[in-house]
Amino acid sequence: MIRMRVRFDYVAEGKTSRRLFAAKGGDEQAEELRQQKIAMIRNVPIQGINIEEIDMSKEIYSIFDEYTNRLSICAPVTITFSVDTLEDAVKFIMKDEFRTIEVLEPAQISMSGIEMERLFAKMNESLQAYRSILEKKMDNWK
């Protein structure tokens, strides 16, 4: 069993710096998004993932992107979970919201060549799925 702690930052995107969140405040939007995403994680089982703890106590923060001239409000959450395989962990963490990961247990992991091949294949599969989603978003944006 492998125990990990991952941090996701759920981002509520604002408009340009001149016109910040109209209907709801940015903090409210980010908090609402965080609540929705965590409700999904709590209520929908994920194969191979055992959620141990969800910590939403970190403060909401904002960042300004100078290139896009947009303000983003981020609502961080830390999730402690356990998995039987690294492939399951990759499936769980491959998200836009992923920020950091810490392996809690074990201190060392040894893998056979086949296990490493499976891990790399799963990472590639997740990356390709993500790329496909981005391409669809770009096509709709044009």
N, C-alpha and C positions, 0 to 999 in steps of 0.2 A: 504494500500500500504506500502511496506517495501523497504526502500532505503539502499543500501549497496555499499561499496567500496572494491574491491578485487584486489589483486596483483598477477599477473602471472609472472614467470621468464622463458622466452624461452631460452633453453640451446642448444648451439652448442657444441657438444662433440669433443674434440681433440684426437689426438693419444697419445702415451706415452709422457712423459716429454722430451724425447730426440728428438722427431720428431713432431713438432707442425704443425698445419694446412698447408698442402702442397699447393694446388692451390689458395685458398683464405685465407686471414687473418682471424683469429678467430673472431675478432670484426665484420668483414664484413659478415661472415656466421651467426652470432647471430643476427645482424641487419636485414639481409635478411629474416631469419626465423621469427623474430618479425613482420616485414612488411607483410609477407604472412599470418600469423595467424590473425593479426588485420584486414587485408583485408577481410578474411573470416567472422570474427565477424561483421564487418560493412556491408557486402554485403549479408549475408545469415541470414534471420530472424530466431530467436530462440523463439519458442513458450513460452509465459509467461514472457519473458525477454525484458525490455525496456532499451536499452543502452542510458545513458545520456551523458557520457563523457569518452573519452579515452585519457590517458596521457602517452605519450612515451618519456617524457623528461628526465627520470632518466638515468644516465650513465650506460653503459655496464661495467660489472665487470667480473673478472675471479676467479675461485676457483680451488684448486688442491686437488684431492682425493688421499690420501696416500695409501689407500687399493688397488685401481685399477691402481695407478700410471698414472692417466689421468688428464689433464687440461680441465676444462669446462668453456666456456665463456657464461655468462648469460646476456640476454637483458630483463630488467624488464619493465612491463607495468601496469598501474593502471587503472581500469575500474570502473566507477560509474554507477550503474544500479538500476532499481526498479523492484520489482516482487509483485504479488498478494499473492503468497503462498511461504512458506519456501521450499516446495517440488521443485518448479521451481528453486529456488536458488541453492539447492543441485545439481540438474541436470546440472546447468551451471558451478559450481565451482569444481566438482569432476573430476579433471584433474591432470596429472603429474606436470603441470606447477604451480599449486596452491601454494601460499606461505602464504598470510595473508588475513584476511577479517575484515572489520569494519562495524558494523551496524550503519548507520547514523540516520535513523528514523524507527520506533518510539523508544523511550527510553526504553520501556518495551513491551514485547509480552506475552500475555496469550494464552494458548492453551488448548483445550479440550483433553480428553483422546484419542478420535478418531483421532484428528489432529496429536497428538504425534505419534500414531501408524502409520499413513500414512507417516509421516516424517521418522520414523525409517525404514519403509518398503522401501521407496525411497532410503535412504542411503544404505541399504543392497543391493538393486537392482543395484545401481551404483557400489558398492564395488565388487559384483559378476561379473559384466561386466568387470571391471578393472582386476580382478583376471584372468578371461578367456583370456583377451588380453595378460597378462603377461605369462600365461602358453603357449600360442601359440608362443610367442617370445622365450621362453626358449626351446620349442621343435625345433624351427627353428635354434636355436643357437647351439644345440648339434651336 
